[in-house]
């Protein structure tokens, strides 16, 4: 099946496609920006040196043609003499070299960020394809690069020609100067010319950077079918989704079981249902259900409650009513306030009981008719059940 045409790719790329492209080393890059930054940065360093760097280089260059009597008598010493001059020159320009390297690294990451991908340098059979090669040579990208090259050549050539013509008189006068003054004047002239060249490169970079981002995003566009397929892959297979849901339930149950130790009472069915309630007597809110479960989970809740000394109160209708009407970390319904208050008051009286202050009698909790449920969750249509 042939690839989808560019006309069909109307959708913006998804984050996953951009991430996969980045892993393969495909990001927006502008070769013009680092070039302009390097030239401008080096020129800035030269200007900041205040002429000292140019004078120093002129002095080193001049000293290279000055020989003492020992060097003249022993020609074998000439390599060492020139080596000293080269070392001095290298040390002099080393700060500029370091600065330009740092500037190149910083500028390279402006458009596409910093990236190292082995996939980008791995040999691919598609790169050896004749048709792919012809597309790269005669494609739109090649035409754009050709246009940029022509524009760059035209701008730089025009700037250099203008600079040469405007400094023709100074060039002629250099022939009458000494070596060091001539080198200094030439350096100033070169710096001025480089400044204008750098400005022309900056103009090209300002055009190229947004274009490269636009071209990259256009290349990454997707068809509607590709977007749908990717969303399906992200959702995963039914087995994976079931495993995710199971893991989520396990995590939720783990958090729920950890909350039982904070409960004030666990109301049971006694075997099929269990709900744990927490109540803050200093607040103005209703009791909150911190855990609930049926069958095996209800047994685990009861065991956890016993382990932490939480009182178990047997009230089948009330346990079912809270189980089917309240979610975890929610307050019990208003219709159950009275019944739950009786249970909480009884539990608190047990905790505060003493020989001089006996506990309350265990209440017979009455559940409102509209809050009565069968074990299967259906409503029980009969008048008030009592625990």
N, C-alpha and C positions, 0 to 999 in steps of 0.2 A: 504494500500500500504506500502510495507516495505521501510525502509530508504535506501538511496543510499549507496552503498558500498564505502569503502575508496579508492578503485582503481579508481572509477569514479570521485572522488574529486581531480581534477587536477589544479583548479584555485585558485589563492591567494585570501584570504578573502577581501571583500570590507570594506571600512571605516565604513559603516553602520552596517555590521555584527559585527565588532570589537567593535563598540560603544554599540550595544545591548548586546553583551557578557559581556562587562564591567558593564553595568547596572545590569546584573544578577549575578555579582560577579565573573565572569570567567576571570581571568588574569593569566599571567605566574608568578608562585611563586617558589622560591627556599627556602626550609627549612634549607639547609646547610649553606647558606650565613649568615643569622642572628646568627646561632650557632657559626660559625667561628669568626664573628665580635665581639660577646660578649666575647668569651674566650680571643681573642687577645686584646680587649679593656681593660678588667679587668687586664690582665697581664701587659699591658702598664702602667696602673695606679699604680700597685704595684711597677714596676720598677722605675717610676717617683718619688715615695715616698722616694726613696733612703734608704730603710730599716727601715724608721721610723715607717711605718704602722705595719711591722712584729714585731718590738721591742715593740711597744705599745700594740699589741694584746698579746704578750708573758707576758708583765708586768701585764695586766689585768687578764690573766689566772692564773698567779702566785699569784696575790693578792686575788683571789677567795679562796685560801686555807690558807689564813692568817686571824686568828681571834683574836680579842682583848679579854680582860678578861670579859668585859660586855657581849659580844656575847656568850662566852662560858657559862656564868652563866645564860643567858636567851636565851634558844634555839629558842624561838618564834621570835627572831630578825634575825634568819638565812635567812628566805625568803626575808626580806628587803635587807640583805647583798648581796645575790645572784642577786636580782633585780637590785641593783646598778651596779653590774658587767655586767649584760646583757645590761643595758642602755648605759654604757660606751662603750661596744663592738659595739652596734648598731650605736652610734654616730660616732665611729671610721671608720666603714665600709660604712657609709651612702654615702660619695662621690662616692665610687666605685659602689654602687647600683644605684645611680642616673645616673652615666655615662653609665652603662650597659643598663639601660632602654632606654636612649636616643639613644645609639648605635643600640639597637634592633629595635627601631622605624625607624631610618634612613635606616638601612640595609634591612628592610622589604619592603621598597618602591623602592628599586633599580631596581628590575626586573619588577614588574608590576605596580609601582606607588602606591599612597595611595588611598584607596577605602573603602567606607562603603556602603554596599548594604543589604537592608532588604530581598531581594529576595534570597540572598545566604543562609540565616538562616531560610527561610520559609519552613515548612515541605512540601515535595512533595511525591505523591503516587509512582512515578517512583523509588524513593529511597527504597521503600519497596518491589519492585519486586524481585522475586527469581532469574529470569534470569539476571536482571541487576546486582544483587549482585554477581552472579557467574562470570559474565564478569569482574567485578572489581577485583575479587579474582584471576582469572586465566588469565586475560588479559595482554596485553603488558605492561601497566603501572605498574601492580603489579610485573611483572618480573623485570622491571627496578628498582623499589623500593627495591626489594629483593637483587638485585645485588649491589645497593648502600649501603644497610645495611651490606652486607657481606664485601664489600670493606672498609667501615668505621670501622667495628669491627676488620678486619685484620690489618689495618694501626694503629689504636689506640692500639691494643693489642701488636703489634710488637714494637711500640715506647715505651710503658710502660715497656715491658719486657727488652728491651735494656737499658732503663733508670735505671731499678732496678738492672740489672747485673753490670752496670758501676758504680753504687754508693753503691755496697754491702759493701765495706770496710768502707765507711763513716757511713752507717747504724749501723755497729757493734760498731764503736767508739762512737756513740751517747749514748750508755749505760754507758759510763764512764764519761759523761759530767753532769754538773749541769742542772737544769730545763730550765732556760732562754737560755743558750747557745745551749742546745739541741733543743729547740723550734726554735731558730733562724736558726740553721743548717738545721733543717727539712723544714723550710719555704723556704730556698734557694733551697734545693733539689726539693721541690714540684714545685717551680716556674720554674726551669730548665726543669723539666719533662712536666709541662704544656705548656711551650714554644714549645717543640717538638710536643706535641699533637695538639696545635693550628696550627702549620705549616701543619700537616697532614690534619686537618679539612679544612684549606685554600685550599689545593690541591683538596680536594673533592668538595669544593664550586666552584672553578675555572672550574671544569668539569661540575658541575650540572647546573650552571646559564645558559650557552649557550644551554645546552640540554633542559632545561625547556622552554626556548624561542622557540627553534626549535619544541619541542613537542606540544606546545600550538598553534603555527602557523599551524602545520600539522593538528591538531584537528579542527581548524577553516576553513580549506580549503573547497571550494565549488565546486559543479558540474557546468558545463556550463549552464545548464538549471536554476539552482538556481541564477546564476549571471544575466541571462536574466530576470527572474521573478522579481528580486529585482530592476533592472533598470526600469521595467514597473511600479512597485509600487512607485518608487521615482518620475517618471514622473507624476503619478496620473491619475485620470479619466478625460474624456473630459470636464466634468462640472468644475472640479477643475482647469484644464488648462485654460478653458475659463474665469473663475473668475480671475485667475492670470493675463491673458492678459488684461482683463478689468481694473483691478487695475493698471497695468502698464500704460495703456493708460490714466487713470485718473491722475496719477502722472506726466506723460509727459505733458499732457494738462495743469496741474496746473503750472508746471515750465514755459511752453510756455506763459501762460497768464501773469505770473509775469514779463516777459521780454517786454511786450508791452509798459510799461511806459518808457522804454529806447529807443523806436523806434522814428525815425524822421518823418516817414510818413506811412500811411496805404493806400494801393492801393486797390480799390474795384471794383466790377463787374457791378453794385453796390450792388446787393443783394446776389448773389449765391457764390461769391468768395471774399476773403479778404486776403491780404498778408501785413505783417508789416516789414519795412526795417529800418535798422540802419546803419548810415554812419559816419565814423570818418574823418573829413576833414583834420586833422593833419597827418593822416597815408597815406600809399601808396596803401592800399587795396581797393577792390571794396565793394559796399554796401553788408551787410549781412542780410539775411532773418531771423528774430527772431520769427516769428509766421505766421501760415497760417491756413485757414479753409474754409469749404464750408457750405452753407445753415445755419443751426443753429449755428455752430461754427463760421462762418463768422459774424453772427449777434453779437455773444458774443465779438468777436474781435473789431467790430466797437463800441460797447457800452463801452468796456474797453478803447479804444483809446479816445473816447469822454470824459470819466471820467478823463483822464490824460492830456487832451488838445493836443493830437496827431492829426495832420492834416489828413483828409480823402481826398484822391485824386481819383476821379472816372475815371477809364481807363480800360474798360472791356477786350480788347485783351491783354493788358500788365499784368493785374491781372491773367488771365488764363495762360499766358506764364510763369510767375514766379511760379505760383502754381504747374504746371505740370513738370517743369524742375529743380526745386531747392528744396533741403531739408532744414529743420530747422538748423540754425547755419552755413549754407553754403553761399558762395558768389554767387551772381546772375551770370548767364552765360555771357560769353564775348559778345555774339551776342546781349545782352540786355543792354550793358553798356551805349550806347548813349541814349536810351529811358529812362532808370532809371536816368541818369545824368540830363536830362531835368527836370524830376519830382523833384529831390533833389534840383536842383538849384532854381526852382520855390518856393519850400517850404522855403528854406533858405532866399529867397528874401522877402517872406511874414514876416518872423520873424525880418528881418532887416529893414522893411519898416518904413518910417517916412514921414511927410509932405514934406520934402526936398528931400526925396529919395523914390519915389513911387516903388511899387513892379513890377516885370516883368509881362507881359501878360501871361495868362495861356497857356501852350504849347499844341499843338495838337501832341500827342506822336504817332510815327509811329513804328510799330512792324515789324521786318523782316519776310519775307514769311515763312522761315523755323521755326519760333517761334510762328506761329499762330495755335490755338487749338480751337476745339469745346468744348462746356460745358461738354461733356462726356469724354474728354481727347484725342480724336482722332485729328489728324492733319488736319488743314483746308487747302485744296489745292487750294489756290487762291492768287493772288498778294496782296501786302501789305495792311493790315488793319490799320486804324488810330483811335486812341481813341477819 
